[in-house]
Amino acid sequence: MRIRSILTAAAAVALAACADNPVDAPQTKIVANGPKSAVQGALPPLTLAPREIFPPFKLTGPVSSDGFVSNDASSSLGNDRPPQIKYWGGSLILRQQLAAIYYGNKTIYNNGPKTGTNGAGSADNSLIGYFLRNIGGSPYWGVNTSYSQTLAGIESFVQNTMDYSSFWAPKSGPRSGATVTDDEMVSVIEDGFNSGALSYDPNRLYMIFTGPGVNLGGGFSSDNLQYCAWHSAYYRGNGQIVQVSAMPYDADFTPAHPSAGGYICVPQDGAPNGDVGADGTVSAMTHEAEETTTDPYINGFLGWYDIRGYETADKCAYIYGPVSRNATGFYNLTIGGKPFLVQQQWLNASPQRCASHL
């Protein structure tokens, strides 16, 4: 859950009053379970902006024998969730790029990059790499083309593209049981730039993946599960802005193995491709990539979200629509000929709704 508000009750009233004209809304916010921002755009160099978190799913009763849960029930918040999504006047990322940083002490995903290697996204043989190479141009990713920016009177739409530009697996990384701080994440990315393992592009999302048992960002543990992923950004010393996402090992928390209090990140115990780690990552990974496209931090989060702070993917969290089942798990999409379970995305059309295609 994302909550954007200003810092005083009076200002909160002002925000509600201008809900139909969001471009004029105050530009400070509070992120649920996260830090409070100062005036947006005033970040010191190498300081992460407030996180936009993807919260875990709360189990509210016994899980069925098939081990699958979702938020699709008519009584849950989903397709009828008010209010409508709105544009807040800022820049979007019209042609999404992604660089994967596999930060671990060994290979994180089956057939994935080994530690101490880097290369083009085309050389990533993991299921994560396969998904990223094939999601662009798909009917599912096309939902993002319903979003646009208007700058200097010119409207431009998000394109149905995904450039998986590169990967990097540093020589050393955290082991199970370790906690990775925000400062460490920024330092890792900067090390990648400085060494040449990563190249800079303002339209590129630098997504950090970690392995089982690693507390990425301090809020991903059994006794303190605040999120399943998040996105943010920071300014470099030279003024360049870097879009960042934390992608912990979501398969640590499933219906069979929830966190304390009964929270999960993966809504099934199976894996449609038989790859528990990667299958369990793709939905949250897509969630954060979509939201970085439609609501990146560029002098503030000024893209698309509703007046409650829900971004495009938040409004459809854990909603999948019709699902199928194969021998190893549940899925609702076929991407590049492979089955995946990926939450739906909020379609900015009439009527606004959760959808898997335009």
GITASUL-V891391 format. One line per field, one symbol per residue. ss: DSSP state (H for helix, E for strand, L for the rest). burial: # if it has 9 or more other C-alpha atoms within 8 Angstrom, else .. Layout:
ss = ???
burial = ???
This chain:
ss = LLLLLLLLHHHHHHHHHLLLLHHHLLLLLELLLLLELLLLLLLLLLLLLLLEEELLEELLLLLLLLLELLLLLLLLLLLLLLLLLEELLLLLLLLEEEEEEELLLLLLLLLLLLLLEEEEHHHLLLHHHHHHHHHLLLLLHHHHHHLEEEELLEEEELLLLEEEEEEEELLLLLLLLLEELHHHHHHHHHHHHHHLLLLLLLLEEEEEELLLLLEELLLEELLEELLLEEEEEEELLLLLEEEEEEELLHHHLELLELLLLLEELLLELLLLLLLHHHHLLHHHHHHHHHHHHHLLELLLELLEELLLLLELLHHHLLLLLLLEELLLLEELEEELLEEELLLLEEELLLLLEEELLL
burial = ######....##.##..##..#..#..####.....#..#..#.#############.#...#...######.....#......#####################.####.##.########.############################.....##############.####..####...##..#..##...##....#########.#########..#############....###############..##..#####################################.#####################....#..#####..#...##########...#####..
